[in-house]
Amino acid sequence: MIPKVFNQVIELGDGRTITLETGKLAKQADGSVVVRMGDTMLLATVVSARTANPGIDFLPLTVDYREKFAAAGRYPGGFMKREARPSNEEILTMRLVDRVLRPLFPKDYHAETQVMIQLMSHDEEVMPDALAGLAASAAIQLSDIPFEAPISEVRVARINGEFVINPSYTQLQEADIDMMIGASADSVAMVEGEMKEISEEEMADAIKFAHEAIKVQCAAQVALAEAAGKKETREYEGEREDEELAQKIHNAAYQKCYDIAKKGTSKQERGLAFSEVKEEITATFTEEELEDFGDLVGKYFNKAQKAAVRDLTLNEGLRLDGRKTTDIRPIWCEVDYLPRTHGSSIFTRGETQALATVTLGTSRDANMVDSPTLQGEEKFYLHYNFPPFSTGEARPLRGTSRREIGHGNLAQRALKGMIPEDCPYTVRVVSEVLESNGSSSMATVCSGTMALMDAGVQMKKPVSGIAMGLISDGDRYAVLSDILGDEDHLGDMDFKVTGTADGITACQMDIKIKGLSYEILVNALKQARDGRLHILEKLTDTIETPNEDVKAHAPKMVNRVIPNDLIGAFIGPGGKHIQELQKETETTIVINEDPVTEEGIVEILGTNQEGIDKVIARIDSMMFKPEKGSVYEVKVVKLLDFGAVVEYTEAPGNEVLLHVSELAWERTNNVTDVVNLGDILDVKYFGIDPKTRKEKVSRKALLPKPEGYVARPPRDNNKGRDNRNRDNRRDDRKPRQDKKES
């Protein structure tokens, strides 16, 4: 049976289109759609269980995004030729989609739900991650799963002053803004990206431009669902509610929680006080009542606590730790804390602390990226670790979490634009979060900046970061600078902004309320700028400028360029020469070929300057090209019967033969009559001798010619011998011919 296929076309306004297709593939899923732009095709499916598992009080949503190597006509790397665990890039895309989808499911919908997106065909001119949110939402719209409204995500870039939706990877290299925006037709829900020191107003303009494109994509999803036959939303068993119980607990808890919040205590003291109030309220119920509705007690207590904390801020402008809305927690910093790292720093803000280290290496240490859509290497990368003790917890370690990958990526994007293009090193920053009570990713940016400067990386400008929050009741709002972990959970918006003194370098926002005005957004960004500059001042008070040089125990990097035809000679047969040189000089030497000029780029890494100098001298010697007609100082390094081997003193190792006939005007019977081993003398360079096809140098050319000197013509002893031999051969042939005739 031929399937009935439904299509919807989205115009991007510049001749490019996105096509939504359903009805052909994966029809047993609750919803499925194929999204195509150019030759890039994504298949998105969604399946949700009909009932929730007992005891589940949250939405168990899984968003999975995978790029198939076959989509790009490539094989997976490694021994096992099969896609395995997701790459960092795939995980980052999953997080982007999840953050927009999750808030739009009903709060009381707890059925296991799985959204799967896979890249089936890849066009190098189309970046598939910008289509993943659209694909996921379109699949949900074609299902009967309860969902508030269609959403979409787009990438917006600014290229030569013009905004572009979903640019190609090539176009993105020329952009000064690269942002992913997720939104419904009514509200922006998520923003993440990197910029080249833009203003708050420019960032808001980019969000507005992206939102207009998203509105068109949301309308297309609705049209496709209607054409395919919109399914009636399924019924499900929601959470149990008891309004009378909710009011009783609110009355018992609200004021007590308000008073605790107003005291401005530490995280542990505050948590203990809230727990005691909860226990007091729980103790007022019998065992039978708790068995009946005990799960609701904690739920309603949390609602009362949240209301109390929010009201305290809106009514009195006070926060959980006693600060006003614009106050930044106390900060202390330190650099050069770890004696043997190449660079280190500690950044502590309130109860959040990050210890950063920097390691300098060669191009061999670059982070290799090999995915179906992107191949290359990163010479600057950042890793973020969030151990359980940082929040006073004990839990098993199960590898790098998605959260760690996401936070590390944000900090990396914040800093990488300030690493100079001519930095010779591969640079790895590692952030160890040692304490956490709000915005450890921004603490990572701050500690990373100081550690880089401590390591002697010549950053263009220092970067700081701050996490901001928002609380609003519709009429009033309060923007909170440098939020706590609790304020992140209780607030309506969490947005992290990083930048220099001159502009924004990266951002990440999750907006939890609908219809946030751009006026509030810009005001929040401006308040973030004030806080960012305050923190930046603390960083520069600790270390004002990058150290002029790397530490004594850190490797120094020197680059040299050699012609392509000298690469083989420098490496030697089987790498013999370069291996011996590395051992002799205690350095690491890496040679890369420039893809444009095909010249050899030699990286010399070592802690011993003398060893580095020896490698440079060897390269300079190889590169030395004497000029015809010039005079050079040489040293006799070897004596032969027919001359002396001399070495240019300005290019040790670069040798040439000084023939015995060029030692002096007089006839020289023994080389040692004129020169001896180790003698220093001057010679004139004549270039390539056309007779011998070898380089020719002369000492006698620099000496005055003796009076009456007559050069003797060279004797050719072979010429007469050759003629006689030729005649003899003819005479030998003739008698044999006569004998045969007779």
SULGI-V935755 format. One record per residue. N is the residue number from 0. RES is the residue in one letter. SS is DSSP state (A for helix, B for strand, O for the rest). PHI is phi as a letter, one per 30 degrees, with the letter a starting at -180 (NA if undefined). BURIAL is b if it has 16 or more other ideal C-beta (glycine too) atoms within 10 Angstrom, else e. Layout:
N_RES_SS_PHI_BURIAL / N_RES_SS_PHI_BURIAL
This chain:
0_M_O_NA_e / 1_I_O_d_e / 2_P_O_d_e / 3_K_O_c_e / 4_V_O_c_e / 5_F_B_c_b / 6_N_B_b_e / 7_Q_B_b_b / 8_V_B_c_e / 9_I_B_c_b / 10_E_B_d_e / 11_L_O_c_b / 12_G_O_j_e / 13_D_O_b_e / 14_G_O_j_e / 15_R_O_d_e / 16_T_B_b_e / 17_I_B_b_b / 18_T_B_c_e / 19_L_B_c_b / 20_E_B_b_b / 21_T_B_b_b / 22_G_O_j_b / 23_K_O_c_e / 24_L_O_c_e / 25_A_O_h_b / 26_K_O_d_e / 27_Q_O_d_e / 28_A_O_d_b / 29_D_O_d_b / 30_G_B_a_b / 31_S_B_b_b / 32_V_B_a_b / 33_V_B_c_b / 34_V_B_c_b / 35_R_B_b_b / 36_M_B_b_b / 37_G_O_i_b / 38_D_O_c_e / 39_T_B_d_b / 40_M_B_b_b / 41_L_B_c_b / 42_L_B_c_b / 43_A_B_c_b / 44_T_B_b_b / 45_V_B_b_b / 46_V_B_b_b / 47_S_B_b_b / 48_A_O_d_e / 49_R_O_d_e / 50_T_O_b_e / 51_A_O_d_b / 52_N_O_d_e / 53_P_O_e_e / 54_G_O_i_e / 55_I_O_d_e / 56_D_O_c_e / 57_F_O_b_e / 58_L_O_c_b / 59_P_O_d_e / 60_L_B_c_b / 61_T_B_c_e / 62_V_B_c_b / 63_D_B_b_b / 64_Y_B_b_b / 65_R_B_b_b / 66_E_B_c_b / 67_K_O_d_b / 68_F_A_d_b / 69_A_A_d_e / 70_A_A_d_b / 71_A_A_c_b / 72_G_O_i_e / 73_R_O_b_e / 74_Y_O_c_e / 75_P_O_d_b / 76_G_O_d_e / 77_G_O_j_e / 78_F_O_d_e / 79_M_O_d_e / 80_K_O_d_e / 81_R_O_a_e / 82_E_O_d_b / 83_A_O_b_e / 84_R_O_d_e / 85_P_O_d_b / 86_S_O_d_b / 87_N_A_e_b / 88_E_A_d_b / 89_E_A_d_b / 90_I_A_d_b / 91_L_A_d_b / 92_T_A_d_b / 93_M_A_e_b / 94_R_A_d_b / 95_L_A_d_b / 96_V_A_d_b / 97_D_A_e_b / 98_R_A_d_b / 99_V_A_d_b / 100_L_A_d_b / 101_R_A_e_e / 102_P_A_d_b / 103_L_A_c_b / 104_F_O_d_b / 105_P_O_e_e / 106_K_O_d_e / 107_D_O_c_e / 108_Y_O_c_b / 109_H_O_b_b / 110_A_O_d_b / 111_E_O_e_b / 112_T_B_b_b / 113_Q_B_b_b / 114_V_B_c_b / 115_M_B_b_b / 116_I_B_b_b / 117_Q_B_b_b / 118_L_B_d_b / 119_M_B_c_b / 120_S_B_b_b / 121_H_O_b_b / 122_D_O_c_b / 123_E_O_d_e / 124_E_O_d_e / 125_V_O_b_b / 126_M_O_d_b / 127_P_A_d_b / 128_D_A_d_b / 129_A_A_d_b / 130_L_A_c_b / 131_A_A_d_b / 132_G_A_d_b / 133_L_A_d_b / 134_A_A_d_b / 135_A_A_d_b / 136_S_A_d_b / 137_A_A_d_b / 138_A_A_d_b / 139_I_A_d_b / 140_Q_A_d_b / 141_L_O_d_b / 142_S_O_c_b / 143_D_O_c_e / 144_I_O_d_b / 145_P_O_d_b / 146_F_O_a_b / 147_E_O_d_e / 148_A_O_a_e / 149_P_O_d_b / 150_I_B_b_b / 151_S_B_a_b / 152_E_B_b_b / 153_V_B_b_b / 154_R_B_c_b / 155_V_B_c_b / 156_A_B_b_b / 157_R_B_c_b / 158_I_B_b_e / 159_N_O_h_e / 160_G_O_i_e / 161_E_B_c_e / 162_F_B_d_b / 163_V_B_b_b / 164_I_B_c_b / 165_N_O_h_b / 166_P_O_d_b / 167_S_O_d_b / 168_Y_A_d_e / 169_T_A_d_e / 170_Q_A_d_e / 171_L_A_d_e / 172_Q_O_d_e / 173_E_O_c_e / 174_A_B_d_b / 175_D_B_c_b / 176_I_B_b_b / 177_D_B_b_b / 178_M_B_b_b / 179_M_B_c_b / 180_I_B_c_b / 181_G_B_c_b / 182_A_B_a_b / 183_S_B_c_b / 184_A_O_d_b / 185_D_O_c_e / 186_S_O_b_e / 187_V_B_d_b / 188_A_B_c_b / 189_M_B_a_b / 190_V_B_b_b / 191_E_B_a_b / 192_G_B_l_b / 193_E_B_b_b / 194_M_B_b_b / 195_K_B_c_e / 196_E_B_h_b / 197_I_B_c_b / 198_S_O_d_b / 199_E_A_d_b / 200_E_A_d_e / 201_E_A_d_e / 202_M_A_d_b / 203_A_A_d_e / 204_D_A_d_b / 205_A_A_d_b / 206_I_A_d_b / 207_K_A_d_e / 208_F_A_d_b / 209_A_A_d_b / 210_H_A_d_b / 211_E_A_d_e / 212_A_A_d_b / 213_I_A_d_b / 214_K_A_e_e / 215_V_A_d_b / 216_Q_A_d_b / 217_C_A_d_b / 218_A_A_d_e / 219_A_A_d_b / 220_Q_A_d_b / 221_V_A_d_b / 222_A_A_d_b / 223_L_A_d_b / 224_A_A_d_b / 225_E_A_d_e / 226_A_A_d_e / 227_A_A_d_b / 228_G_O_j_e / 229_K_O_d_e / 230_K_O_d_e / 231_E_O_d_e / 232_T_O_d_e / 233_R_O_d_e / 234_E_O_d_e / 235_Y_O_b_b / 236_E_O_d_e / 237_G_O_d_e / 238_E_O_d_e / 239_R_O_d_e / 240_E_O_b_e / 241_D_O_b_e / 242_E_A_d_e / 243_E_A_d_e / 244_L_A_d_b / 245_A_A_d_b / 246_Q_A_d_e / 247_K_A_d_b / 248_I_A_d_b / 249_H_A_d_b / 250_N_A_d_e / 251_A_A_d_b / 252_A_A_c_b / 253_Y_A_e_b / 254_Q_A_d_e / 255_K_A_d_b / 256_C_A_d_b / 257_Y_A_d_b / 258_D_A_d_e / 259_I_A_d_b / 260_A_A_d_b / 261_K_A_d_b / 262_K_O_d_e / 263_G_O_i_e / 264_T_O_d_b / 265_S_O_d_e / 266_K_A_e_b / 267_Q_A_d_e / 268_E_A_d_e / 269_R_A_d_b / 270_G_A_d_e / 271_L_A_d_e / 272_A_A_d_b / 273_F_A_d_b / 274_S_A_d_e / 275_E_A_d_e / 276_V_A_d_b / 277_K_A_d_b / 278_E_A_d_e / 279_E_A_d_e / 280_I_A_d_b / 281_T_A_d_e / 282_A_A_d_e / 283_T_O_d_e / 284_F_O_c_b / 285_T_O_d_e / 286_E_A_d_e / 287_E_A_d_e / 288_E_A_d_e / 289_L_A_d_e / 290_E_A_d_e / 291_D_A_d_e / 292_F_A_b_e / 293_G_A_e_e / 294_D_A_d_e / 295_L_A_d_b / 296_V_A_d_b / 297_G_A_d_e / 298_K_A_d_b / 299_Y_A_d_b / 300_F_A_d_b / 301_N_A_d_b / 302_K_A_d_e / 303_A_A_d_b / 304_Q_A_d_b / 305_K_A_d_e / 306_A_A_d_b / 307_A_A_d_b / 308_V_A_d_b / 309_R_A_d_b / 310_D_A_d_b / 311_L_A_e_b / 312_T_A_d_b / 313_L_A_d_b / 314_N_A_d_e / 315_E_A_c_e / 316_G_O_i_e / 317_L_B_c_b / 318_R_O_b_b / 319_L_O_e_b / 320_D_O_c_b / 321_G_O_i_e / 322_R_O_d_b / 323_K_B_d_e / 324_T_O_d_b / 325_T_O_c_e / 326_D_O_d_e / 327_I_O_c_b / 328_R_O_d_b / 329_P_O_e_e / 330_I_B_b_b / 331_W_B_b_e / 332_C_B_b_b / 333_E_B_a_b / 334_V_B_c_b / 335_D_O_h_b / 336_Y_O_d_e / 337_L_O_c_b / 338_P_O_d_e / 339_R_O_c_e / 340_T_O_d_b / 341_H_O_d_b / 342_G_B_a_b / 343_S_B_a_b / 344_S_B_a_b / 345_I_B_b_b / 346_F_B_b_b / 347_T_B_b_b / 348_R_B_b_b / 349_G_O_i_b / 350_E_O_c_b / 351_T_B_c_b / 352_Q_B_b_b / 353_A_B_b_b / 354_L_B_c_b / 355_A_B_c_b / 356_T_B_b_b / 357_V_B_b_b / 358_T_B_b_b / 359_L_B_c_b / 360_G_B_b_b / 361_T_O_c_b / 362_S_A_d_b / 363_R_A_d_e / 364_D_A_c_b / 365_A_O_d_b / 366_N_B_d_b / 367_M_B_d_e / 368_V_B_c_e / 369_D_B_b_e / 370_S_O_b_b / 371_P_O_e_b / 372_T_O_c_b / 373_L_O_a_e / 374_Q_B_b_e / 375_G_B_l_e / 376_E_B_b_e / 377_E_B_c_e / 378_K_O_c_b / 379_F_B_b_b / 380_Y_B_b_b / 381_L_B_b_b / 382_H_B_c_b / 383_Y_B_c_b / 384_N_B_c_b / 385_F_B_b_b / 386_P_O_d_e / 387_P_A_d_e / 388_F_A_d_e / 389_S_A_d_b / 390_T_A_c_b / 391_G_O_i_e / 392_E_O_c_e / 393_A_O_b_e / 394_R_O_b_e / 395_P_O_d_e / 396_L_O_c_e / 397_R_O_b_e / 398_G_O_i_e / 399_T_O_d_e / 400_S_O_d_e / 401_R_A_d_e / 402_R_A_d_e / 403_E_A_d_b / 404_I_A_d_b / 405_G_A_d_b / 406_H_A_d_b / 407_G_A_d_b / 408_N_A_d_b / 409_L_A_d_b / 410_A_A_d_b / 411_Q_A_d_b / 412_R_A_d_b / 413_A_A_d_b / 414_L_A_c_b / 415_K_A_d_b / 416_G_O_d_b / 417_M_O_c_b / 418_I_O_d_b / 419_P_O_d_e / 420_E_O_d_e / 421_D_O_c_e / 422_C_O_d_b / 423_P_O_d_b / 424_Y_O_c_b / 425_T_B_d_b / 426_V_B_c_b / 427_R_B_c_b / 428_V_B_c_b / 429_V_B_b_b / 430_S_B_c_b / 431_E_B_c_b / 432_V_B_d_b / 433_L_B_c_b / 434_E_B_b_b / 435_S_O_b_b / 436_N_O_b_b / 437_G_O_j_b / 438_S_O_i_b / 439_S_A_d_b / 440_S_A_d_b / 441_M_A_d_b / 442_A_A_d_b / 443_T_A_d_b / 444_V_A_d_b / 445_C_A_d_b / 446_S_A_d_b / 447_G_A_d_b / 448_T_A_e_b / 449_M_A_d_b / 450_A_A_d_b / 451_L_A_d_b / 452_M_A_d_b / 453_D_A_d_b / 454_A_O_d_b / 455_G_O_i_b / 456_V_O_d_b / 457_Q_O_d_e / 458_M_O_e_b / 459_K_O_d_e / 460_K_O_a_e / 461_P_O_d_b / 462_V_O_b_b / 463_S_B_b_b / 464_G_B_b_b / 465_I_B_b_b / 466_A_B_c_b / 467_M_B_c_b / 468_G_B_b_b / 469_L_B_b_b / 470_I_B_b_b / 471_S_B_b_b / 472_D_O_c_e / 473_G_O_j_e / 474_D_O_c_e / 475_R_O_c_e / 476_Y_B_b_b / 477_A_B_b_b / 478_V_B_c_b / 479_L_B_c_b / 480_S_B_d_b / 481_D_O_h_b / 482_I_O_d_b / 483_L_O_d_b / 484_G_A_d_b / 485_D_A_d_b / 486_E_A_d_b / 487_D_A_d_b / 488_H_A_d_e / 489_L_A_d_b / 490_G_O_d_b / 491_D_O_c_b / 492_M_B_a_b / 493_D_B_b_b / 494_F_B_b_b / 495_K_B_c_b / 496_V_B_b_b / 497_T_B_b_b / 498_G_B_l_b / 499_T_B_c_b / 500_A_O_d_e / 501_D_O_c_e / 502_G_B_l_b / 503_I_B_d_b / 504_T_B_c_b / 505_A_B_a_b / 506_C_B_a_b / 507_Q_B_a_b / 508_M_B_b_b / 509_D_B_b_b / 510_I_B_c_b / 511_K_O_c_e / 512_I_O_c_b / 513_K_O_d_e / 514_G_O_i_e / 515_L_O_d_b / 516_S_O_d_e / 517_Y_A_d_e / 518_E_A_d_e / 519_I_A_d_b / 520_L_A_d_b / 521_V_A_d_b / 522_N_A_d_e / 523_A_A_d_b / 524_L_A_d_b / 525_K_A_d_e / 526_Q_A_d_b / 527_A_A_d_b / 528_R_A_d_b / 529_D_A_d_e / 530_G_A_d_b / 531_R_A_d_b / 532_L_A_d_e / 533_H_A_d_b / 534_I_A_d_b / 535_L_A_e_b / 536_E_A_d_e / 537_K_A_d_b / 538_L_A_d_b / 539_T_A_d_b / 540_D_A_d_e / 541_T_A_d_b / 542_I_O_b_b / 543_E_O_d_e / 544_T_O_b_e / 545_P_O_d_b / 546_N_O_e_b / 547_E_O_d_e / 548_D_O_b_e / 549_V_O_d_b / 550_K_O_d_b / 551_A_O_d_e / 552_H_O_c_e / 553_A_O_d_b / 554_P_O_d_b / 555_K_B_c_b / 556_M_B_c_b / 557_V_B_b_b / 558_N_B_c_e / 559_R_B_b_b / 560_V_B_c_e / 561_I_B_b_b / 562_P_O_d_e / 563_N_A_e_e / 564_D_A_d_e / 565_L_A_c_e / 566_I_A_d_b / 567_G_A_d_e / 568_A_A_d_e / 569_F_A_d_b / 570_I_A_d_b / 571_G_O_i_e / 572_P_A_d_e / 573_G_A_i_e / 574_G_A_i_e / 575_K_A_e_e / 576_H_A_d_e / 577_I_A_d_b / 578_Q_A_d_e / 579_E_A_d_e / 580_L_A_d_b / 581_Q_A_d_b / 582_K_A_d_e / 583_E_A_d_e / 584_T_A_c_b / 585_E_O_h_e / 586_T_O_b_b / 587_T_B_c_b / 588_I_B_c_b / 589_V_B_b_b / 590_I_B_c_e / 591_N_B_c_e / 592_E_B_c_e / 593_D_O_d_e / 594_P_O_d_e / 595_V_O_c_e / 596_T_O_d_e / 597_E_O_i_e / 598_E_O_d_e / 599_G_B_d_b / 600_I_B_c_b / 601_V_B_c_b / 602_E_B_c_b / 603_I_B_c_b / 604_L_B_b_b / 605_G_B_a_b / 606_T_O_c_e / 607_N_O_c_e / 608_Q_A_d_e / 609_E_A_d_e / 610_G_A_d_b / 611_I_A_d_b / 612_D_A_d_e / 613_K_A_d_b / 614_V_A_d_b / 615_I_A_d_e / 616_A_A_d_e / 617_R_A_d_b / 618_I_A_d_b / 619_D_A_d_b / 620_S_A_d_b / 621_M_A_d_b / 622_M_A_d_e / 623_F_O_d_e / 624_K_O_b_e / 625_P_O_d_b / 626_E_O_c_e / 627_K_O_d_e / 628_G_O_j_e / 629_S_O_d_e / 630_V_B_c_e / 631_Y_B_b_b / 632_E_B_d_e / 633_V_B_b_b / 634_K_B_b_b / 635_V_B_d_b / 636_V_B_c_e / 637_K_B_a_e / 638_L_B_c_e / 639_L_B_b_e / 640_D_O_d_e / 641_F_O_c_e / 642_G_B_l_b / 643_A_B_b_b / 644_V_B_d_b / 645_V_B_c_b / 646_E_B_c_b / 647_Y_B_d_b / 648_T_O_d_e / 649_E_O_d_e / 650_A_O_b_b / 651_P_O_e_b / 652_G_O_j_e / 653_N_O_c_b / 654_E_B_c_b / 655_V_B_a_b / 656_L_B_d_b / 657_L_B_c_b / 658_H_B_d_b / 659_V_A_e_b / 660_S_A_d_e / 661_E_A_c_b / 662_L_O_d_b / 663_A_O_a_e / 664_W_O_d_e / 665_E_O_d_e / 666_R_O_d_e / 667_T_O_c_b / 668_N_O_d_e / 669_N_O_b_e / 670_V_A_e_b / 671_T_A_d_e / 672_D_A_d_e / 673_V_O_c_b / 674_V_O_b_b / 675_N_O_b_e / 676_L_O_e_e / 677_G_O_j_e / 678_D_O_d_e / 679_I_B_c_e / 680_L_B_a_b / 681_D_B_c_e / 682_V_B_b_b / 683_K_B_c_b / 684_Y_B_c_b / 685_F_B_c_b / 686_G_B_i_e / 687_I_B_d_e / 688_D_O_d_e / 689_P_O_d_e / 690_K_O_d_e / 691_T_O_c_e / 692_R_O_h_e / 693_K_O_b_e / 694_E_B_d_e / 695_K_B_b_b / 696_V_B_b_b / 697_S_B_b_b / 698_R_O_d_b / 699_K_A_d_b / 700_A_A_d_b / 701_L_A_c_e / 702_L_O_c_e / 703_P_O_d_e / 704_K_O_d_e / 705_P_O_e_e / 706_E_O_d_e / 707_G_O_i_e / 708_Y_O_d_e / 709_V_O_b_e / 710_A_O_d_e / 711_R_O_d_e / 712_P_O_d_e / 713_P_O_d_e / 714_R_O_c_e / 715_D_O_c_e / 716_N_A_d_e / 717_N_A_d_e / 718_K_A_d_e / 719_G_A_d_e / 720_R_A_d_e / 721_D_A_d_e / 722_N_A_d_e / 723_R_A_d_e / 724_N_A_d_e / 725_R_A_d_e / 726_D_A_d_e / 727_N_A_d_e / 728_R_A_d_e / 729_R_A_d_e / 730_D_A_d_e / 731_D_A_d_e / 732_R_A_d_e / 733_K_A_d_e / 734_P_A_e_e / 735_R_A_d_e / 736_Q_A_d_e / 737_D_A_d_e / 738_K_A_d_e / 739_K_A_d_e / 740_E_A_d_e / 741_S_O_d_e
